[in-house]
Amino acid sequence: MATKIRLTRMGSKKRPFYRIVAMDSQTRRDGRALEILGYYNPMLNPPDVKVDMEKVNYWLGQGAQPTDTVKAILKKQA
């Protein structure tokens, strides 16, 4: 099972809000996540980001690959 750390979209129309989640790579974008790792709200200035780095490091240790967007968010957090 290839695991990805990626964003899943929440929020209403034209008001996006994203959760940072660990999920199987073949699961659809808004499908069931294995674990919620944090959130990203781009509607605020500056964007609001909360990430549980302990959980992220666990999943990276298990072989999960972050998407490009999540990689950029994690780089800003570190």
Stockholm file with secondary structure:
# STOCKHOLM 1.0

chainA/1-78         MATKIRLTRMGSKKRPFYRIVAMDSQTRRDGRALEILGYYNPMLNPPDVKVDMEKVNYWLGQGAQPTDTVKAILKKQA
#=GR chainA/1-78 SS CCEEEEEEEEEETTEEEEEEEEEETTSCTTSCCSEEEEEEETTSSSCEEEECHHHHHHHHHTTCEECHHHHHHHHHHC
#=GC SS_cons        CCEEEEEEEEEETTEEEEEEEEEETTSCTTSCCSEEEEEEETTSSSCEEEECHHHHHHHHHTTCEECHHHHHHHHHHC
//
